[in-house]
């Protein structure tokens, strides 16, 4: 499996994005393209295909330090044209877009702020809607969702760019959904069941909502798998990140959020009579 030298794409590190049109993409597998770049001394380039209905484009991202001499587009074109394994592919340079390293650093900072603020917003909302113990369980599950997704996604060899930030923000919003459904059920049980312990009540509510949680997740995972199979480029990476996040968030809504909530209350029942 190909793994880039940096986990961050040019959106965050700065660099150049060069686009080529490809007449015969079947004659230009990505492995041969990477080999052509490597032979030309361009070791950190990340090529990927983008396809429309009638045309195929090769998008190549290179770190900022590889474009200091301003001839990156020329060097890549020469490498592709001279590679023996790419004969008949028909590459045409469509242009280059550059992102400065300072702008890339600002984007990375903004991405972290966006994810952090969304998590804090969830903490406040669930605290108002339920109690802080419930919010603590839900946000702990969200943090596990994001960290686990980032770790697995990076281990699979993908790079992080703004598209993946969008996927992570979607996971933050989606991941709390199953947890809220469970917490709503627990709140209803607290109002009607005065005999069971809080642990027994939580366990019963997990079993009641489990079928709904699994079916909801599956209905979302199926179209995401379709995106993974039938798309390439940024959408493919987005879909892979979403698939990981959906699976992880389904698990954490059952095995992380409730235990953290129960640990906070230490077997005492919360008073949710004033919440709606």
Secondary structure, DSSP 8 states (H G I E B T S, - for coil): ----S-SB-HHHH-EEEEEEEES-GGG--HHHHHHHHHHTT--S-EEEEEE-SS-EEEEEEEEGGGSTTS-HHHHHHHHHHH-GGGTT--EEEEEEEEE-HHHHHHHHHHHHHHHHHHHHHHHHHHHHHS-HHHHHHHHHHHHHHHHHHHHHHHHTT--B-HHHHHHHHHHHHHHHHHHHHHHHHHHHHHHH-SSS-HHHHHHHHHHHHHHHHHHHHHHHHHHHHHHHHH--HHHHHHHHHHHHHHHHHHHHHHHTHHHHHHHHHTT-----TT--
